[in-house]
Amino acid sequence: MALRPVLGEGDAAGDEMSRHAEPDFVTDYKRWLAAGPPRCCHTCENYGNDGMCVEFFMTPPAEFAEAVGECPSWMQEVPF
């Protein structure tokens, strides 16, 4: 049995109530999640705590480490 008819919500034609409009901060948050992390060295699984890239066994220049989308070997960090 549907809960809404029991609660008396909706009208006789069966129209359901809709959710409230999302606040801007929720819409922004969902857009941010969908975009994912920026593809730079600082968010790459290959970039070590010592600043060394284990994919290429070198320390990238600071300008490259901050650049977004420059490395074809970028891998998202493992969250654990």
Buried (B, 14 or more C-beta within 10 A) or exposed (E): EEEEEEEEEEEEEEEEEEEEEEEEEEEEEEEEEEEEEEBBBEBBEBBEEEEBBEBEEEBBEEEEBEBEEBBEEBEEEEEE
